[in-house]
Amino acid sequence: MRTQATRVMLGEHELAYLDSGVGPAVLFIHGLTSSSRSWTRLVDALDTDHRILAPDLFGHGASAKPMGDYSLSAHAATLRDLLDRLGMDRVTLVGHSLGGGIALQFCYLFPERVSRLVLIASGGLGRSVSPLLRAATLPGAEWVLPLIASGWVRSRAEAVGRTLAGMGWRPSPDVTEAWRGFTSLADTDSRRAFLATTRAVIDPGGQTVSAQAHLPMVATIPVLVVWGTRDRMIPAWHATTAHQAFPGCRVELFPGAGHFPHLDEPERFAETLRDFLAQ
């Protein structure tokens, strides 16, 4: 199938998204500083028998980066508006990291719109999170971040990367995606959206938004949880929260994978997801 990149006006702001395939709908929700680009290989693997939607959340990718609300509920409402615009009633939600937290909030707010739920290294299942993200919530981060993300710093980091690559080093998906996310913060609007999104769900002590109180309310939805055992962003033991809350929840741990298990082992993840959708 040919993936169609398109844009739609939702309210006063433009949302970019990928739309590919025909069949039962699957909505992919990316994580913080990421975009629909992170799902490209999965779109190609699944769009032969499913309709795949992969938006750039507001504040990310090619979508608008307005001033305003970047809470989980705001993102969930935006996705609901997108589905309404496209005339789609029910979807399978696939959320990674921040996208997992948004998917959980979507299930809580609009349970009748969800047929299945897939959580990949999801936020919202525990307090623990990387110190790097906690640091972004500290006072003064808005002054430090422009210096760290400056062209001078980025050019020297790229030079180091080229040197290491010449010595045979190959970056992991975690490193690659982290670098892409870091370079996306080069402009003022993206940095402002990043800080607003981060501070909506994290404080210096860790994650502030928990889905645990809401999980029993959506326990009738089939759930798949995927985590990398070497996730340094959100620890894999958070998967036990979902496993305990959702009767019959399926948990798949990818040994040796990091925070992006769907990129560490794309073939295995695509096969796991395809099997889950077929049940």
Secondary structure, DSSP 8 states (H G I E B T S, - for coil): ---EEEEEEETTEEEEEEEE-SSSEEEEE--TT--GGGGHHHHHHHTTTSEEEEE--TTSTTS---SS--SHHHHHHHHHHHHHHHT---EEEEEETHHHHHHHHHHHH-GGGEEEEEEES-SSS-S---HHHHHTTSTTHHHHHHHHTSHHHHHHHHHHHHHHHHTT----HHHHHHHHHHHGGGSHHHHHHHHHHHHHHEETTEE----TTTGGGGTTS-EEEEEETT-SSS-GGGHHHHHHHSTT-EEEEETT--S-HHHHSHHHHHHHHHHHHH-
